[in-house]
């Protein structure tokens, strides 16, 4: 069911915008993987409309989806109704396990790769890109608990076991949950059309986040690497964290 927008809500679906970001929603999406970066990217056109960006959410059939923790999320558009995209962001969540076997979805992802300037993923969203063949020979990352799975899907991926996000030009991949927010800030900061205040604020926030992360990491000791039996795939975990976070989306 679609509800009319609240009168206090400022729409970020600007049909006059020259550049479009689409956030893909699906059943089992990790809510924070979608909502965290989505909030950063929605703030951008609301407060800096002259940059010419818009962000909307899309889903199969344009229907509502149920997130991993039960939150119902609504899409603005279906896959067929979306405008030509400049950025596609694919979040993670346990629903990606199904998408890894969904041949129709993987084919749609490949078609987007042919047309979309920048493909971005949060957390286990990069597993879907890997299954579609987008990450072969490219550097990429994912949630720490899925790093082995990433390179098992495609051993040719240059899996970065330490980065919060990896920028490889037309591909952006991030680790889990909060790292997606860092990546979204980085996306704003690197945009050539981002105005001075928007770019400076995003760059400053990203820098502070990385400095904070480095401080936290050094306080608990450096990460250690665990290798699979094949010796090809690595998983990096902070020394104080030996099991997945209960709220992880891997």
Secondary structure, DSSP 8 states (H G I E B T S, - for coil): ------TT------TT-SEEEEEE--TT--HHHHHHHHHHHHHHHHH-GGG-EEEEEEEGGG--EE-TTS-EE--SEETTT----SEEEE--STTHHHHTT-HHHHHHHHHHHHH-SEEEEETTHHHHHHHTTTTTTSEE---GGGHHHHHHH-TTSEE-SS-SEEE-SSEEEE-STHHHHHHHHHHHHH-TT--HHHHHHHHHHHHHHHHHHHHHHHHH---EEEE-TTSS-EEEE-TT--S--TT---
